[in-house]
Amino acid sequence: MSQFELDNLRLTDFMDMVMLQEIQDSFAAIANVKAVITDAAGAVLTSPTPTSDFLRRQQALEAAEETAGPQKEGAEYIAPILLNNQRLGAIRMTSKGAAGTLDEASLVALAQKAGLELKQVKLLAGQLARRRNNKPAAIQFLFLLANAIARLCYKEFQLRQRINELTAVYDVTMALAESRDLSKVLARACEVVCDLMRVRSSSIRLIVPDSDELVISAVHNLSSEYLSKGPIQRSKALVDQVAMSSKGYEYVPNMLADDRILFKEEARREGIVSMLSVGMRYKGREVGVLRVYTSEVRTFTQLQIDLLKAVAAQAAAAIENSRLLAESIEAENRERQLCLARDVQQRMIPAKPPIAPGVQFAAVYVPCYELGGDFYDFIEFPDNNIGLVVADVSGKGVPASLIMASVRASLRAHVDFIYYLYEVLGRINLMLCRDTKPGEFVTLLYGVLDTRNRRLTYCNAGHPPGLLLRDGALIELGGDNLVLGVDPAERYKQSVLDLRSKDMLLLYTDGLTDAMNFQFQPYSRDRLVKAFMQSQSAKTAEDVTQYILWDMRRFVGLTKRTDDVTMIVVKVL
């Protein structure tokens, strides 16, 4: 308990006004004084005059014979200590006569136990012995003490009951949190609820996503015949609808007489009468219902309802955690598969560029995701002919990577037509038109470089034009061909370009020019051209690719990339 809560405690937090008034009236009558009870600030809580009920009881005791009444047995007055009509014990009182006959040792012990002065105790005892009119007050005080002891016992009983309930909820919570076998845990929760609430049976029904059915997921002490009575549709389960509403629960005193119950005859055969259903929710989302059943008409206290709601909340959290765990395991499996697929895709990318006399090659491939839709390739032909490929598949992730692999395989299968590049692209186009969906297409630039004669034959299918840097001027390797995978009737055309010493050729994908910075500005073709021209003094083709990549990253900063970046640089010596 916090200090703030301790500082705000009140007397009435521990004892009700009726009991306080009874204590005051009994004390005033037995001591023959006037008394009131106040709070910590001095405000009067009780009435200074006795209640009418107290005065009526006292007058009845004064008018009665000493031997009359059920409270008297012989010379003793007996006040039973009762709890729920069960006799726990009794307080017995016997009149001892005059003050001089009182037991000194008993008075000393009483004074020490009560923390009072012995003189005050003797004075009070003498007054009790001398004054006959105090006997009715003493009898009332006797029964007041018995009732107070009974109330204390009941509070202790309630406290122990709450501790047992909280312990049970804690046990259920720990079991739900630790176990991965959700079905066993939910079954255990149903069993614990039955023991805790002393009910006949219980069940848990869960909502099936994209379905109207409440499916049984755990049960305790319900027959298979009752469970197979038929499906429970959420739209028709009016009791459970209330339970899953903001109210949080619904009580049915008699299932056989409630029109909302769908299977009355089955309930009668099962021998269940009353039902309490509480909703299972997790962060406002409906999960299902937890029900308990009894064999006779039974009412439930608010504490019992709150207890069942607490168990239902823990069960709902466990179900959600189990779902999240399953999703996590599934995500890990997917991640593992993606890693394997990435490794396969990486093996499709050349490990290093080819070596040919008089020419340097370099390449860069930076995928945006685990799997990319860009690819480049170097294909070595006889007589120092090198095939150059740069391609970009529409879309991202797994679908794009699969199309990329298909295009690469198809390209490799048809490159025997070394110089008939339009024929190669035509066959790839037919394959894509046949095997892909609308909106799935590929841009591709394919060329074959005759390194001996420094001649490049190329065919551009809707790809960003390659850039040829010659004597400080740029030449574009464009074309008016359509992208691959759109029109099966497309006829592709190829071009031929003779290269010179110190020429540099750059092939790239649009992920390079479309890279955005924090101001949503693209790197753009103009910046790419500028960086390419600034790199013409680089010694190697590799230096050119790294300079352009560095310049793009400097411009973009820490902005997350959304597309793959691919480049091929050819430097003629």
N, C-alpha and C positions, 0 to 999 in steps of 0.2 A: 504494500500500500504506500503511495507517495506521501510526502510531507503535506502537500496541499490537501489531500483527502483526510489525513489525520487532523489537520487544523480545522476542518469543517464538520467534524462529527457532532451529533446532537444526541441528547438523552433519548428522544423519541425514535432514534434509529435502532435502538436496542429493546425498547419496551413501549407498548402501545398505551394510549391515554386511559383506557379502561383499567388496565392493571395498575398504573400509577395511582389512579383515584382509589382503587380498592386498598392499596398499601397505605395510602394516607389516611383513609377513613378508619381502617383497622387500628393503625398506630394511635390516632387521636382518641379513639374510644377506649382502647386498652390502657393508655397512659393518662386518660382524662385530661387531655390538653387540646389546644387548637393547633393545626399544622397545615402547611401548604407546601407544594413542590414547585420549584422554579427551575428555569434553564440556566445556562452558564452566564447569561447576561442579567439574570435576576428577574426575568419576566415570569409571571405566575402561569403555570401550566394546568394546575388542578383547581377545582372549586373548593373554597374553605369550608363549605357545608357538606355533610355527607349526602350521598345520593339517596334517592327515595328507595331504591332496592335494598341498600345497606340498612337503612332505618327499619324497613319492613321486616327484614330477616332478624334484626336485633330484637324488635318487639315480639316476634313469634318465639324467639328463644327465651325471653324473659317470662312470657306467659306460660311456657311449657313446664311440665313437671320434670324434675331432675332425671327420672327414670324413663321419660318418654323420648320418643324419636329414634330414628335409625342410627343417629350418630353416637349413641351411648350404649356401652356394654358394661354393665356392672358399675364400678366406680370410675371407669375410663371413658373418655371421649375419643373416638377413633375417626380420623380423616383418611380415607383411602387415597393412594397415589395411583391414578388411572392414566393410561396412555392407549388411545384407540380402543376403549372399553376393556383393556387388559390391565388387571391389577398388578402393579409392580411392587407395591409395598404399602405402608400406612404410617401415619404419625399418631401416637397415642398420648393423651393428656390426662393426668389425675390431679385433683385438687389436694394440696398438702396442708391446708388449714392456715394457722396463724403464722406470722413472720418468724416468731421465735422458734418454730419447729422446722424451719427450712434447713436443708443440708448445706453446711458451710462450704464443704469441698466442691459440691456441684456448682455453687454460685461463683467460686473462685475460677473453676474451669471454664464456665460460661463467659465470665468477664474477660479472661485471657483470650479465648477463642474469638470473641466479638470485638476485642480491642477497646473495651469500656473500662471505666473505673469501677472497682468492686463496690464502692459506696453507692454509685448510681444503680448498679444491678440489685443490691440489697434493698434500696429504696423502692425500686419498681416491683421487686418480688413481694415486698411487704404490702404495698398497695394492692397488688393482685390478690393476696391472701385475705386482706382485711375487708375489701370492698366486694360485696356480693354482686353489685351491679356490673362489675367488670367481667364476670364469668361469661355472659353472652358475647361480649367483645372478644374475650379470649378464645371462645369457640369459633367465632368468625375468623379470627386470626389464624386459628389452627387449620381451618379449611383453606384459608388463603395461602398458607405455607404449602399445604399439600398440592394445591393447584399450581403454585409457582414452581415447585419441584417437578411436577408433571410437565409443565411448559418447558422447563429447562431440559428435561429428558427428551421431549419431543424435538426441541431445537437441535440437541445433540444427535438425535436420530436422523433428522433432516440433513445435518451437516455431514454425517457419515454417508448418508445416501448420496448426497451431491458429490462427495469425494469418490465414492464408488463409480458414479456415473462419469465423472471427469476422467477417472482412471481408465474406464472402458473406452471412452472417446479417444483418449491418448493412445491406448493400445491399438485401436482401430486405425488411428492416424499413422502410427509408426508402421503398422503392417502394410497399409496402403502405400506408404512412401517408400518402403524398402523392397517390397516384392515386385518382381517383374511379371509374375503370373497373375494377371488381372482377374481372371475367372475365379481362381482360388481365393484371392483376397476379397472379392465381392461376396462370395459364398460365406466366407468367415465373418464379414460384416453383418450379413443377414442373421447368422447364428448368434453373434454378440448382441445384436439388437433384441432378439427374442429373449435372451437371458436377462438383459438389462431391464427391459420394460415388462417382463413377465407376460408375454403374449404368446399365442399359440404358434404363429408362423409369420414369415415375412418374405418379401420378394423385391427384386430390383428390375425395372423395365426401362430400357434405353430407347432413345429416339434414333431411328435409322435415317441417315442423311438421304435427302431426295426421296423419302418414303413417308407414308401416312401411318405406318405401323409402329407400335410400341412393343419391342421385342424383349422377351424374358432373358435376362442375363445372369441372374443369380436367384437362388431360392433356398428357403429352409423350412422343412416340415410341411410341404404341400405335395399332394399325391400327383403322380404322373397323369392320372385321369383328369384331374382339375387343370393341370397345366396345358393339356391338349384340348381344352374346351373350344378353342378357336382363337383366331387373331384378334387383337385389340387395336382398333384403329384410333389414332389420336383425335381425329375429327369427331368421333362418336363417344370418346371417353370423357364425359362431362365432369366427372369427379376429378380426374387427373388434370383436366384443363384448369380447374380452380387451383389445384395444388401447384401447378407450374406458373400461376399468375403471381401478381405482386403479393397476394395474401400468403402464399408459401405453403399452405396445407389445406386439406379438406377432410372432415370427419363424417363418417357414415355410421349412425348408431345401429341400424339394422339393415343389412344388405338385402334381406328378403323382402323388405317393405319399401325400399328406395327405388323409384322409377328410373334413376340414372344408372343403376347397375344393369349390365347387359346380360349377365349369365346368373340369374337368380337361382334357377334349379340346380345348377352345378355347385353354387355356393351352399345350398341346403344339403346336398349330398356330401359335400366336403366337411360340413359341420362348422362353418365360420359364420359369424354374425356381424360383429362390429369391425370397421376398417378405418385406419388412419393412413392417408396418403400425403406425403410431402414431396415438394418439387426438388429436383436436383439441378442446380444451376452453377455455371462456372463463368465468372466475370460477366454476368448478365445473360449468358447464352444458355438456353434450355438444353439439358442433357438427358433427363428422364425423370422417373419417380421411384421413391422408396415407400413401400407399403408394409403395414403390419396388420395382422388379423387376430381376432379373439374368438373363443368358442361361445361366449355369452355377451350380452349387452354390456358394454364397458365404456366409461367416459375417461378421457385423458386430461391430465392437468396441463397447465401451460408449461410447466417445467418439463414434462414428458415430451410435449410437442417440440419445445426448443431443443431438447436432447436429440430427438430424431432428426430435426433439421440440421443440427451440427454434424451428425453422422452422414447425412445425405450430402452436405457441403463437402466433407472430406472425401466421400466416395466420388463425387463429381470431379473434384480436383485430381484424384488418382486416375480417373478415366481419361481426363485431359492430358495428364502427364504421360500416361501410357501411350496415348495417341501421338503426342509430341516425340516420345522416345522411338516409336515405330517410324515416324516420319524422319527422325534423325538417322536411324539405322538405314532407312531407305535412301536418304540423301547421301550417306557415306558410301553406300553401294553404288549409287549413281556417280558419285565423285570418283570412286575407284574405276568404274567403267570408263568415265571420261578421261581419266589419266591414261588408261590403256589405249583408248582411241587416239588421244593426243600423241602418245608415243608412236602409234602406227602412222599417224599423219606426218609427224616429224620425219619419219623415215622416208616419206615420199618427197620431202624437200632435199635437194642435193646437199650432202655434207660439206662439200667444198666446190668451188668453181673449177671448170676445166682449164687445162694449160694448152695453149696453142702458140705457135711461133708468130711474133709480131703483134700479138693482141693480149691485153689483160682483161680478165673478167672479175666482177665482184657482185655480190648480192646481199640484200637485207630482207629479212622476213620477221615482222613483229606482230604476232596475233593479238587481237583484242581480248578474246576469251580463250577458254581451254581449247576449243576447236574453232578453226577459222575457215573463211570462205575464199580467201586469197590463196594463190599458189604461184610459184615460179618453177621453171625447170630448165636444165641444160641437157640437150640430147646430142651425144657425140656420134657423128656419121663418118663414113670413110673419107679419106683425102682431106682431112682437117676441116671438114664442114661441121659447124656447131649450130644446133637448134636452140633458139631462145624463145621462152614462153613466159608471158605474164598474164594472169587471168584473175577475174573477180566475180564471184558468184553472188547473186542477189540473196539477201537474208543473212542471218547470223546463226551461229551455234551448230548443233548436230545436223539439221537438214542441209545447211550450206556446205558443211564438211563432206557429207555423203555425195552431194552433187559434184563437189570439187574432185573427190576421188574417182567418180564415174567419168568426168571429163578428162582427167589425167590419164586414166586407163584407155579411154577411147582414142585420145591423141596418140599415145604410145603405140596403139594397135594399128594406126593408119599412117605413120610417118615414113613408111617405105616410099611414099610418093614425095621424094625429097624436094623437088622444085615445083610440084603441083600443089601448092599450099591451099589454094582455093578448094581443091578436091578434099583435102583433109578436113578443113573447116565445114565444108558442106556435109560430110558424113557425121561429124560431131553434132551439127545443127539438127539433122534428122533424128539422131538418137535422143537429143534433149526434147525435141518437139513430141516425140513418142512417149517418153518416160517421165516427164515433169508436168506439174500443174501450171495453170495460167498464173502469171506473175513470177514464175521462177525462170530466170534467164542468166546468161553468162556473158560478160564482156571479156574479150581475149585478143591479145596481140601475139602472133606467132611469126617468127622469122628464122631464116637459115642463113648463117654467115659463112661464106666461103673465105676462110682466113688467108688462103694462098693468093687469091685474086682480089681480096678486100671488097667483096661484093655481097650486099645484104638483100635477100629476097624476103618480103614480109607481106602479111595479110592482117588487116586490123578489123576485127568484128565488134564495132561499137565501143572500143576501149579508148581511154584517154590517149591522145597522140603521143608517140615517143618523141623525145627531143634530141636532135643532133646538134652539137656545138662544134662549129667550124670557123676558125679564124675570128672568134668573137661574135659570130652571128649564129642564129638559131634556125634550124630547119625542122618542121613538124612531120612526123611519120603518121599521118592521119589516114583517112579513107571514109568512103560513104557506105560501107557495108553495115548491115543490120546486126544487132546483137544475136547471140546464139540462143535457140530455144523458143523463138517467137513465130517465125514463118518458115514452114518446111520447104516452100518454093523459092526461098532466097538463093540467089546466085552470087557467090563471093568473088571478089577481084583481088589480085595481088599486085604488088609494086616492087621495083628493083631500084636499089640505091648503091652507087659506087662510093666507097669510103676512101679517105686520104689519111696520110700520116698526121698524127696529133688530133685527129677527130675523136670526140667523146659522145657516146650514145647513152641516153637515160630512158629506161622503160620503167613505169611505175603504175600503181593503182590509185584510185581516187581517195583512199584512206589517208594518203599523204597530204594532198591539197585541201581536203575537207576537215582536217584536224582543227578543233576549236580551242580558243583560249577562254579565260574567265569572262571576257566581254562578248562572248559568242561570235567572235570574228574568226573566219577560217584562215588557215595558213595561206591558201590561195595559190593559183598557178604563178602569179607574178612574183611572189616571194620564193617559190621553188625555182623559177628561172633565174632570179637574182643570185640565190645560193649556188645554183649550178654553174653560173658564169664565174662566181667568185672562187669556185673550186678548180678552175681549169689549170691552175698552176700546180695542183697536187701531183705528187710523184707517181702514185699508183691509183688504180681504179678503186681499191678498198678505201683509200683516203677520201675519195670523192663521196662514196656512200656514207661514210661516217660523218663527214662535214655536213652533208644535207640532213642527215638524221639528227645531228646535234642542233642545227639551226631550227628545225621543226620543233624539237623538244624545248628549246629555249623560248620559242614563241608561245607554245601551248602552256608551259609551266606545269603545275600539278593538276590541271584539269584532266578528268578521267576520259580516256579515249573511248570512242564508240565504234571504231572500224579498224580493220587490219591495215598495216603499212607494209608495202612490198616494193622493192626496187631492184633493178639490174643495171649495172654500169659496165659499158664496154669502152676501153681506152685503146686506141690504135697507136702503136709505137712508131 
